[in-house]
């Protein structure tokens, strides 16, 4: 059951990712990118990591995809026009794929998975964040606050 | 007796599943999910039909006219007539529109609204889908609505649509923040993101009289009001319906839609409204718990839907009485008042918890909220005196 679901989701995700890379219109590419992200979130659900999957949907579909859409609309005049091939992007993609593939084939621990993995509940993530990872959490919080204030300062009207 | 009435739907589902009994577990799982989905759709689509006619009736009363009263007894069959009208209307797609995106937008928006309904507990043992982070699921699904609204606006290739979509996304993003932050105190106090646990935490009565609902604590009451207002904005309802703005941008992102696609948008708006009021009832109004211990014999789902319809009536009432706000007023209200107040709720809930959750905690958290509220209202008061308005007519 779950392997069938895996194949289905994998096909969907890969198709959406391919569409995001090849579609002629930029806006279509953005929307298929969002579909690919939903597929990745579905993988996390399949692995029992509901929290990560939900946060992925929440942050990437609800915020990042909308941000990309706004960026495209606000910075480009030729939104509806076709785009040409981007060879430097392709090179970068091949490089990333090669690196990831190399890392995946070097790793051997997948076959000898731990027999008992406790379900990753929201409670456990919260406990981990509040005990062992409290420093990184606070740093991220500070960074985000700084970004928020910076954005406010950027758009503030200058008073003379 | 009352026990069996309370569990009648749960037992009915078990009885239905028992027909399939010698089936493997995954068949049962799928059948159980399908039963849940069908029930959910049946109940909420009926409620949508009822709500649409009741809203028009009540608005009619508020504006001193009759409202629909021709189709069926008291105009109750009006939704049927509306549905038939919408179905046989011509489906117009603009020639320059992006056909696929234009087609997918109403589907996505309706799907997101319906998915959000799945995690609300409608009664004792009556949560359709129990997810560990149910509250998070609700908001994660809700956040995809923004992309759907954008798709509708952009896919239509129309300036009104695009403007409406931009307005909708701007106000939805601004109010999503307070919407989530006002949920935080409840999650903090309960210590769980599961709606069932949140309802269970509101069991019991103080002194046997006042139910232990979070709305009866100072932070809960404040958070409830803020949540309700933010929910009103999220569902683009009248005091905050700038995205639609019939008098200025025709119907916003729905301008280029006709026939059943338009109806789908409306359905999504109403179902989103049911979901957000349902969550408000779950989080702050004790979910399916009865307000008095004497009245506990009434089934739990009756209490849930009573609360739901009471909140929906407030929506209609506000629509009938308030004029549309401007976009800058909406934004100022969100960032200058609602957001600081919702952060205060989080602090007040912490104060309430550490002062012992009793009368002392009640008073302390009340003090925190009162101080911040007065400070904010003094800070935000622009000291602008309103002169009597002079009307100029064309002569």
Interface residues (C-beta under 8 A of the other chain):
Chain A: X1 X25 X27 X28 X31 X34 X50 X51 X54 X55 X57 X58 X61 X62 X63 X65 X66 X69 X70 X73 X121 X122 X123
Chain B: X26 X98 X101 X131 X132 X133 X136 X137 X139 X140 X141 X142 X143 X144 X146 X147 X150 X151 X154 X169 X173 X176 X191 X192 X193
